[in-house]
């Protein structure tokens, strides 16, 4: 019941100002975000890699309509990737990129700018020996994002895609992307979407997730199972076994700060486990989506507010 108002608040400048200035907010944000600066991201990446986990780093920011801000985000990724190469972390850490943060919404030139900027990030990733995954945002960006993905994969066939199981179209998108060399992260979805394009009931979303996952596991690509749900993780293992997948031919992914004990357990069982690690000062939208996804996250936040007030 609270998910819709929380997601609406994620786009409210007034609510953003209120939340950012609440005394306990920073401590709660630190649970889900590595920190505001590159050094924080590198420090946490090194800690995670030291425990056998892989990492995908997200320099936070989205929905920009300012060319200078988009260019600054690309510069930040360029510096991040060079640092991953210099520190030896590129072997275990890649980057995730929201196209709306690198120019997708610029009036008139959005897609062209996002493609050019994403190509620059991919070039930097190739230079240090790692990969890039294009994050998926709300449904209005899906066709644009997949179109840019196709363009990038001409020169960088390893670029990863994200598909969201709550969208009604995603089964077909999985079929289209389940080819050899294709990397696909399957998640449930974290945006407020209309019923016309997205399943609203949790059970329907879970069933869609399993149908989509079966397509990916039976395909020739590299599935990335983004879920914290123990039942869906067990189903993923079953589908991988049934499809005859060898260890290392798929991976699990979870968000930084959520179910760390389960992350460790998955690694100890011999599976690949990658952590989605965001960093940067533009943390508000990401933070609000994390609150909306799980009641436990919101309870944690409200309890901390009550304790610190």
HELIX and SHEET records of a PDB file:
HELIX    1   1 UNK A    3  UNK A    9  1                                   7    
HELIX    2   2 UNK A   13  UNK A   20  1                                   8    
HELIX    3   3 UNK A   25  UNK A   32  1                                   8    
HELIX    4   4 UNK A   38  UNK A   50  1                                  13    
HELIX    5   5 UNK A   67  UNK A   87  1                                  21    
HELIX    6   6 UNK A   99  UNK A  101  5                                   3    
HELIX    7   7 UNK A  110  UNK A  128  1                                  19    
HELIX    8   8 UNK A  139  UNK A  141  5                                   3    
HELIX    9   9 UNK A  142  UNK A  155  1                                  14    
HELIX   10  10 UNK A  170  UNK A  177  1                                   8    
HELIX   11  11 UNK A  202  UNK A  218  1                                  17    
HELIX   12  12 UNK A  230  UNK A  242  1                                  13    
HELIX   13  13 UNK A  260  UNK A  268  1                                   9    
HELIX   14  14 UNK A  284  UNK A  293  1                                  10    
HELIX   15  15 UNK A  295  UNK A  308  1                                  14    
SHEET    1   A 9 UNK A  54  UNK A  59  0                                        
SHEET    2   A 9 UNK A  93  UNK A  98  1                                        
SHEET    3   A 9 UNK A 132  UNK A 135  1                                        
SHEET    4   A 9 UNK A 160  UNK A 164  1                                        
SHEET    5   A 9 UNK A 183  UNK A 187  1                                        
SHEET    6   A 9 UNK A 222  UNK A 226  1                                        
SHEET    7   A 9 UNK A 250  UNK A 255  1                                        
SHEET    8   A 9 UNK A 273  UNK A 279  1                                        
SHEET    9   A 9 UNK A  54  UNK A  59  1                                        
END                                                                             
